[in-house]
């Protein structure tokens, strides 16, 4: 490679800050990527334990809060996302259970079964995006975390 070329010594495809970017792109290390993915995949612990997914994400945050802002951010996102879904599903299934007394709840059972799958699919997608792009933001939750 010719040292006189514009991007000599930079990662392939890097455009300098003078070409429209805000600054240097910080590359996510493999360890950061792995722990970020694991934080998102901790959602699947809820299938086995019912509630340990947010605890696992919290542990990842506690370990990485001073070591890596990216991993800490992903772990906090995952934790709050899981807490939100635990509440949503608890309320949904409680209402469904109560409404089975008047028979309409039986119609809600397949709806709640489908709704119960959503957080797992979304967490898997978030883990995939973090593994591929190095970043994923849950709607509303990422903004809530950044505003603190």
Secondary structure as the mmCIF struct_conf table of DSSP 4:
data_model
#
loop_
_struct_conf.conf_type_id
_struct_conf.id
_struct_conf.beg_label_comp_id
_struct_conf.beg_label_asym_id
_struct_conf.beg_label_seq_id
_struct_conf.end_label_comp_id
_struct_conf.end_label_asym_id
_struct_conf.end_label_seq_id
TURN_TY1_P TURN_TY1_P1 UNK A 3 UNK A 4
BEND BEND1 UNK A 5 UNK A 5
TURN_TY1_P TURN_TY1_P2 UNK A 6 UNK A 9
BEND BEND2 UNK A 10 UNK A 10
TURN_TY1_P TURN_TY1_P3 UNK A 12 UNK A 13
HELX_RH_3T_P HELX_RH_3T_P1 UNK A 17 UNK A 19
TURN_TY1_P TURN_TY1_P4 UNK A 20 UNK A 20
BEND BEND3 UNK A 22 UNK A 23
HELX_LH_PP_P HELX_LH_PP_P1 UNK A 24 UNK A 29
HELX_RH_AL_P HELX_RH_AL_P1 UNK A 30 UNK A 41
HELX_RH_3T_P HELX_RH_3T_P2 UNK A 42 UNK A 44
HELX_RH_AL_P HELX_RH_AL_P2 UNK A 45 UNK A 49
BEND BEND4 UNK A 50 UNK A 51
HELX_RH_AL_P HELX_RH_AL_P3 UNK A 52 UNK A 64
TURN_TY1_P TURN_TY1_P5 UNK A 65 UNK A 67
HELX_RH_AL_P HELX_RH_AL_P4 UNK A 69 UNK A 99
HELX_RH_3T_P HELX_RH_3T_P3 UNK A 100 UNK A 102
BEND BEND5 UNK A 103 UNK A 103
TURN_TY1_P TURN_TY1_P6 UNK A 104 UNK A 104
HELX_RH_AL_P HELX_RH_AL_P5 UNK A 105 UNK A 133
BEND BEND6 UNK A 134 UNK A 134
TURN_TY1_P TURN_TY1_P7 UNK A 139 UNK A 140
HELX_RH_AL_P HELX_RH_AL_P6 UNK A 141 UNK A 147
#
